[in-house]
Amino acid sequence: MSLLYRHLLRPGFFWVDAETAHHAVLASLRFANGAARLAAAAGLPLATTPRGYQPVRLLGRLFPNRIGLAAGMDKNGVAPHIWAYLGLGFVEIGTVTWEPQAGNPRPRLFRLASDEALINRLGFPGLGAENVARRLDRLLRTNPGIPIGINIGASRSVVGDASAEARDQARTARQMGRQADFLVVNVSSPNTPGLRDQQAPERITRLVESVGSALVSLGLGLTTPAVLVKLSPDLDDATMIAVARAATAAGAAGFVAVNTTLNRKDLHSPLAAEAGGLSGPALHARATEVIGLLRRDLGQKAVLIGVGGVQDGRSARSLLEAGADLVELYTALVYQGPGLARRLAFEVGSTGFIRSLAAGET
Ligand SMILES: Cc1cc2nc3c(=O)[nH]c(=O)nc-3n(C[C@H](O)[C@H](O)[C@H](O)COP(=O)(O)O)c2cc1C
């Protein structure tokens, strides 16, 4: 698959602009999802567990493997089953906002091919929570066999007003809570001005409490989805810890680290000057550092999802070794193709060091 992707499919995708290619890929995955759903309905298992690999239980759910799809690829939840079929152990759909919104003007997605990186300034384009929930309600009647995380964020019109932000995201949480195995509150996208200011102890406390109460109000009991918070790599360590402690005290079960960065160190591509969030290998060192920092400060109880520049077994393992329970990726799938997911799950699954397995958790 990877040779086919590198030599045939990728040149085709890279020939058109990045966002057009993204929509073309999603349209074909959405089509393929129909077939994957039929297979799942017929009882064929979609989710894969590499041989010798123990699925892991976290957040009250069973993850067939530790490699997941990061938020942003399937913003509107069009293809939840296909990700399992591609070998991913979980997926984060979104970011979903309460209001349907168009996002920033195009062009807003750039390939930095010489750095195997992307810059995006999409700004949460999406169909809005009611539409995404309606679609997932229908699609998820067939179990995809992997946990579905839903990543939510503030609608652009409320950003800057702390109580309106909390109300808006609580509403989205209530709407999406029945479809989600876990919920990720995204306070770290650099592409909606002011959105990152939610990463302050008082504001994160109010936000996590509001979202948590909205989920409890659904009356799902033990299956109530856990709340995680997605953090920016651009926070300094002291603020990162202060925000993480406040969110934990307010009921967050863990963190997704990290989102894209505004930093532009060590890049070669002429497109590096484009505004927006950078993803890919340049993010990996900071992602690993942040995971280590959070694990040391929060102890073993917090669930940590490491993301940023995962592109091979080694980079996935370095996040796990730093303390991540699960790992996600996005940009490397664009450069290496969908076969990467299964390869990573196999490579990570066949090593013996994994933290919670070592601690006897299955
Ligand atoms: C095109 C694009 C869109 C993204 N959209 C979102 C998003 O909507 N919400 C979010 O939390 N993260 C979003 N991200 C960030 C990714 O989830 C991830 O944190 C980041 O890309 C680092 O991982 P990577 O280096 O494997 O790509 C997006 C990333 C890209 C490249």
The ligand as an SDF file (V2000), in Angstrom:
LIG
                    3D

 31 33  0  0  0  0  0  0  0  0999 V2000
   -5.3640   20.0550    8.4510 C   0  0  0  0  0  0  0  0  0  0  0  0
   -5.4080   19.9040    9.9420 C   0  0  0  0  0  0  0  0  0  0  0  0
   -6.5680   20.1780   10.6220 C   0  0  0  0  0  0  0  0  0  0  0  0
   -6.6160   20.0500   12.0070 C   0  0  0  0  0  0  0  0  0  0  0  0
   -7.7860   20.2940   12.6580 N   0  0  0  0  0  0  0  0  0  0  0  0
   -7.8600   20.0980   13.9940 C   0  0  0  0  0  0  0  0  0  0  0  0
   -9.0690   20.2820   14.6760 C   0  0  0  0  0  0  0  0  0  0  0  0
  -10.1140   20.5890   14.0870 O   0  0  0  0  0  0  0  0  0  0  0  0
   -9.0830   20.1030   16.0260 N   0  0  0  0  0  0  0  0  0  0  0  0
   -7.9650   19.7310   16.7200 C   0  0  0  0  0  0  0  0  0  0  0  0
   -8.0350   19.5660   17.9470 O   0  0  0  0  0  0  0  0  0  0  0  0
   -6.7960   19.5250   16.0960 N   0  0  0  0  0  0  0  0  0  0  0  0
   -6.7250   19.7000   14.7510 C   0  0  0  0  0  0  0  0  0  0  0  0
   -5.5430   19.4810   14.1130 N   0  0  0  0  0  0  0  0  0  0  0  0
   -4.3380   19.1170   14.8980 C   0  0  0  0  0  0  0  0  0  0  0  0
   -4.1100   17.6130   14.9310 C   0  0  0  0  0  0  0  0  0  0  0  0
   -5.1690   16.9590   15.5720 O   0  0  0  0  0  0  0  0  0  0  0  0
   -2.8010   17.2880   15.6540 C   0  0  0  0  0  0  0  0  0  0  0  0
   -2.8750   17.7390   16.9880 O   0  0  0  0  0  0  0  0  0  0  0  0
   -1.5820   17.9190   14.9800 C   0  0  0  0  0  0  0  0  0  0  0  0
   -1.7180   17.9180   13.5820 O   0  0  0  0  0  0  0  0  0  0  0  0
   -0.2680   17.2290   15.3590 C   0  0  0  0  0  0  0  0  0  0  0  0
   -0.2480   15.8940   14.9020 O   0  0  0  0  0  0  0  0  0  0  0  0
    0.5250   15.4520   13.5410 P   0  0  0  0  0  0  0  0  0  0  0  0
    1.9000   16.0410   13.5990 O   0  0  0  0  0  0  0  0  0  0  0  0
    0.4990   13.9630   13.5540 O   0  0  0  0  0  0  0  0  0  0  0  0
   -0.2750   16.0070   12.4150 O   0  0  0  0  0  0  0  0  0  0  0  0
   -5.4740   19.6130   12.7190 C   0  0  0  0  0  0  0  0  0  0  0  0
   -4.2970   19.3280   12.0110 C   0  0  0  0  0  0  0  0  0  0  0  0
   -4.2530   19.4640   10.6530 C   0  0  0  0  0  0  0  0  0  0  0  0
   -2.9720   19.1250    9.9170 C   0  0  0  0  0  0  0  0  0  0  0  0
  1  2  1  0
  2  3  1  0
  2 30  2  0
  3  4  2  0
  4  5  1  0
  4 28  1  0
  5  6  2  0
  6  7  1  0
  6 13  1  0
  7  8  2  0
  7  9  1  0
  9 10  1  0
 10 11  2  0
 10 12  1  0
 12 13  2  0
 13 14  1  0
 14 15  1  0
 14 28  1  0
 15 16  1  0
 16 17  1  0
 16 18  1  0
 18 19  1  0
 18 20  1  0
 20 21  1  0
 20 22  1  0
 22 23  1  0
 23 24  1  0
 24 25  2  0
 24 26  1  0
 24 27  1  0
 28 29  2  0
 29 30  1  0
 30 31  1  0
M  END
$$$$
